[in-house]
Amino acid sequence: MKKFVSFVLGAIAGCTAGFIAGSLLVSDEQVDDVKNKIKDNDKLQDLKKKYDNGTEIVKNQLASFPKNVEDDSELKDFDDIVIDDSNKDDNTSENTEESVNDLNNAEKDNTDASEQPKA
């Protein structure tokens, strides 16, 4: 922990010293000159426009998502899940056949109900 605190304090001191040295070495005229070169550069302005358009598209896409999800179909279907907490370890063929038959019957009931037209 002591090394981490020393690292953080050193990083803060280093950044401060670099900022002060940079501000003393670079004059305001040079900063203004660089700003004007950036404004006059067509490629950089095109990149800025593309970036602005891209961020606007992302903002619009995020705004189009519904705020609250009202789909509770998973909660309604939860009662269809059967949890077997029995401690039986015997996998006899009779139990297996019953389970398979139950599943087949359940699938037939679902397909029969979906095939019938609604009145």
Secondary structure by P-SEA (a helix, b strand, c coil): caaaaaaaaaaaaaaaaaaaaaaaaccaaaaaaaaaaaaacaaaaaaaaaaaaaaaaaaaaaaaccccccccccccccccbbbbccccccccaaaaaaaaaaaaaaaaaaaaaaacccc
